């Protein structure tokens, strides 16, 4: 089945540690995105990538890093520089084109808690 | 300024009744798209419906329809014949023109369907 997978579902981190969240898609989508959701709020864009080996900062990129070495994969690293990393992280992908809606489809999310 | 406003933090509806979830938006871009997503307690964001700024007719997808009033800058979601499984958070999102498919989300509305 085609879809987007995120792992792990739950992640606990000690202060000062870097952690990497996995996002994989087999939809053959060109674009991938990372969002952060805090309780009672909508989603905010962290990073996005339109093609392999290229990515751009979103609205809240400080303290995060990404890579896009393969079309299928877009891992997010939450570094120790992120002051308040406890949140729900959602990965999305979209097929990009000149005439399509380019709807973003989301993975199941990773809930990160800093102890 | 808020680009997407959802003024109803919570709504409840009786099973089998219709419900309208409000969304207003703010943009000066003539080309934009409006999306509605459903987020059940599991956390995954599920795409429901899309309306383009140039679309002449209101979008419909099964029990979901979008009441698009361009002059008022509103894009309300109408759910007909509510079911218990419709209980979830609902998010309105906007994509402005510009090419990189960035979504701006509202804060969401929590819908509870009562038997």
Interface residues (C-beta under 8 A of the other chain):
Chain A: X31 X33 X40 X41 X42 X43 X44 X45 X48 X50 X56 X58 X88 X90 X92 X94 X96 X101 X102 X103 X104 X105 X106 X107 X108 X109 X111
Chain B: X4 X33 X35 X37 X42 X43 X44 X45 X46 X47 X50 X52 X91 X93 X95 X100 X101 X102 X103 X105 X106 X107 X108
